[in-house]
Amino acid sequence: MKPTILIYGEEFYPNYCAALRAAGADPLLSADGIPAELCDALLLPGGGDIAPEGLAAEESAVIRTYVEAERPILGVCRGMQAMNVFFGGTLFADIPGHRQDGPDMVHSTVANGPVAELMGASPTVNSAHHQAVDRLGAGLIICQWAPDGIVEGFYHADLPILGVQWHPERQSFSMQRCDAADAAPIFSRFVQQAEARR
């Protein structure tokens, strides 16, 4: 039986769903607080800005449910920022040079830890954001940087949590690009973690 992964949000996310299915999981889309015992992992997708006052109570509650259950969490772009805020970190409200009109821009990064293990020490990734991690949240460890020092990836010291500022669903499987690293290992590892927690 395939692991079930909650994609938290109110939209339909075809690229995330396709990537999770390609990696061997069944996605479930919901903005409700699905109990962690009903899903094997949580994916926090990209989306709009995080407000200066922080996360909505509902979003914090969903993240807390999966953190307390020690279930895997993958945060993508806004999802990574949300996890940083959840763990007490702060964000830059508006940074230059990380998005453009039209298709995603791409840039080089330097990586270590889990991102380097999955994608090498200098993966090229897409970029389409203007908020970014400022002060890092408690327990989080940076494992990827852009050339200008912006945090592109982190993981948790004790929990199965990975956050990436870029969009692996837009450079993996059927969306793989010739100008960026193959990000399929990000989803494959996430699904393997979900299977291990069942």
C-alpha positions as CSV (number, residue, x, y, z in Angstrom):
1,M,0.0,0.0,0.0
2,K,1.4,3.4,-1.0
3,P,1.9,6.1,1.7
4,T,-0.6,8.9,1.8
5,I,0.9,12.4,1.9
6,L,-1.2,15.4,2.8
7,I,-0.7,18.5,0.6
8,Y,-1.9,21.3,2.8
9,G,-3.8,24.1,1.0
10,E,-7.0,25.1,-0.7
11,E,-5.8,24.9,-4.3
12,F,-5.3,22.0,-6.7
13,Y,-1.6,21.4,-7.1
14,P,-1.1,19.2,-10.2
15,N,2.7,19.4,-10.2
16,Y,3.0,18.4,-6.6
17,C,0.5,15.6,-7.1
18,A,2.3,14.3,-10.2
19,A,5.7,14.4,-8.5
20,L,4.4,12.5,-5.4
21,R,2.7,9.9,-7.6
22,A,5.9,9.4,-9.7
23,A,7.8,8.9,-6.4
24,G,5.3,6.2,-5.3
25,A,2.9,8.0,-3.0
26,D,-0.8,8.9,-3.0
27,P,-1.4,12.7,-2.5
28,L,-4.4,14.0,-0.5
29,L,-5.2,17.7,-0.9
30,S,-6.9,19.4,2.0
31,A,-6.9,22.7,4.0
32,D,-8.4,20.9,7.0
33,G,-6.4,19.6,9.9
34,I,-6.1,16.0,8.7
35,P,-5.0,13.9,11.7
36,A,-1.4,12.7,11.3
37,E,-2.5,9.1,11.9
38,L,-4.5,9.3,8.7
39,C,-1.6,10.5,6.6
40,D,2.0,9.4,6.5
41,A,3.6,12.8,5.8
42,L,2.9,16.4,5.2
43,L,3.9,18.6,2.2
44,L,3.7,22.3,2.7
45,P,3.5,23.8,-0.9
46,G,4.5,27.1,-2.3
47,G,2.0,29.9,-2.4
48,G,1.3,33.5,-1.3
49,D,3.2,35.6,1.2
50,I,3.3,34.9,4.9
51,A,1.8,37.8,6.7
52,P,3.9,39.9,9.1
53,E,1.8,38.7,12.0
54,G,2.8,35.1,11.3
55,L,1.0,31.9,10.4
56,A,-2.7,31.4,10.7
57,A,-3.8,29.4,13.7
58,E,-5.1,26.6,11.4
59,E,-1.7,26.3,9.6
60,S,0.2,26.2,12.8
61,A,-2.0,23.5,14.2
62,V,-1.5,21.3,11.1
63,I,2.3,21.7,11.3
64,R,2.2,21.0,15.0
65,T,0.2,17.8,14.5
66,Y,2.8,16.4,12.2
67,V,5.8,17.7,14.3
68,E,4.4,16.1,17.4
69,A,3.7,12.8,15.6
70,E,7.3,13.0,14.2
71,R,5.9,12.4,10.7
72,P,8.0,13.6,7.7
73,I,7.4,17.2,6.5
74,L,8.6,18.7,3.2
75,G,8.3,22.4,2.8
76,V,8.6,24.0,-0.6
77,C,9.2,27.7,-1.1
78,R,6.4,29.3,1.1
79,G,6.2,25.9,2.9
80,M,9.8,26.2,3.9
81,Q,9.2,29.8,5.1
82,A,6.2,28.6,7.1
83,M,8.2,26.0,8.9
84,N,10.9,28.5,9.8
85,V,8.2,30.8,11.3
86,F,6.6,27.8,13.1
87,F,10.0,27.1,14.8
88,G,10.4,30.7,15.9
89,G,12.4,32.1,12.9
90,T,11.8,35.3,11.0
91,L,11.7,36.2,7.3
92,F,13.0,38.9,5.0
93,A,9.8,40.5,3.7
94,D,11.2,41.4,0.2
95,I,14.6,40.5,-1.3
96,P,15.8,41.3,-4.8
97,G,17.2,39.0,-7.5
98,H,15.3,35.8,-6.9
99,R,12.4,36.0,-9.3
100,Q,11.6,37.3,-12.7
101,D,8.6,37.8,-14.9
102,G,7.7,34.8,-17.0
103,P,9.4,31.4,-16.5
104,D,11.4,30.6,-13.3
105,M,14.9,31.9,-13.2
106,V,17.6,29.5,-12.3
107,H,20.8,30.0,-10.2
108,S,23.6,28.0,-8.7
109,T,23.7,27.0,-5.1
110,V,26.1,25.4,-2.6
111,A,24.8,22.5,-0.6
112,N,25.7,20.1,2.2
113,G,23.8,17.7,4.4
114,P,20.7,16.1,2.9
115,V,20.5,18.3,-0.2
116,A,24.1,17.5,-1.2
117,E,23.5,13.8,-0.5
118,L,20.5,13.9,-2.9
119,M,21.6,16.4,-5.5
120,G,25.3,17.0,-5.2
121,A,27.3,19.9,-3.7
122,S,26.4,22.5,-6.2
123,P,22.9,22.0,-7.7
124,T,21.4,24.5,-10.0
125,V,17.8,25.2,-9.0
126,N,14.8,27.3,-10.0
127,S,13.8,30.5,-8.2
128,A,10.5,32.4,-7.9
129,H,10.3,34.1,-4.5
130,H,10.7,37.4,-2.8
131,Q,10.4,36.4,0.9
132,A,13.2,34.4,2.4
133,V,14.6,33.0,5.7
134,D,16.2,35.7,7.9
135,R,16.7,34.4,11.4
136,L,16.7,30.6,11.5
137,G,14.1,28.8,13.7
138,A,15.0,26.6,16.6
139,G,16.4,23.1,15.7
140,L,16.8,24.0,12.0
141,I,20.2,23.6,10.2
142,I,21.0,25.3,6.9
143,C,22.1,23.0,4.2
144,Q,21.8,25.1,1.0
145,W,22.7,28.6,0.0
146,A,22.3,30.9,-3.0
147,P,25.4,32.9,-4.2
148,D,24.1,36.0,-2.4
149,G,23.8,34.0,0.9
150,I,20.0,33.5,0.9
151,V,19.0,30.3,2.5
152,E,17.9,27.8,-0.1
153,G,17.5,24.7,2.1
154,F,17.4,23.5,5.7
155,Y,16.6,20.4,7.7
156,H,15.7,19.7,11.3
157,A,18.3,18.4,13.7
158,D,16.1,15.8,15.2
159,L,12.9,15.4,13.1
160,P,12.4,14.2,9.5
161,I,11.9,17.7,8.1
162,L,13.4,19.2,5.0
163,G,12.7,22.7,3.5
164,V,13.8,24.0,0.2
165,Q,13.2,27.5,-1.0
166,W,13.0,26.5,-4.7
167,H,10.4,24.2,-6.4
168,P,11.6,20.6,-6.9
169,E,8.2,19.7,-8.4
170,R,9.1,22.0,-11.3
171,Q,12.4,20.3,-12.0
172,S,11.8,16.6,-11.6
173,F,10.1,13.7,-13.4
174,S,8.0,15.0,-16.3
175,M,9.0,18.5,-15.4
176,Q,12.7,17.9,-15.4
177,R,14.6,20.8,-17.0
178,C,17.8,20.7,-19.0
179,D,19.2,23.8,-17.2
180,A,18.7,22.6,-13.6
181,A,19.5,19.6,-11.4
182,D,17.1,16.7,-11.3
183,A,15.1,17.1,-8.1
184,A,13.4,13.7,-8.2
185,P,15.6,12.4,-5.3
186,I,14.0,15.0,-3.0
187,F,10.6,13.4,-3.5
188,S,11.9,9.8,-3.5
189,R,13.6,10.4,-0.2
190,F,10.4,12.0,1.2
191,V,8.3,9.1,0.2
192,Q,10.8,6.6,1.6
193,Q,10.6,8.5,4.9
194,A,6.8,8.4,4.8
195,E,6.9,4.6,4.2
196,A,9.3,4.1,7.1
197,R,6.9,5.9,9.5
198,R,3.9,3.7,8.8
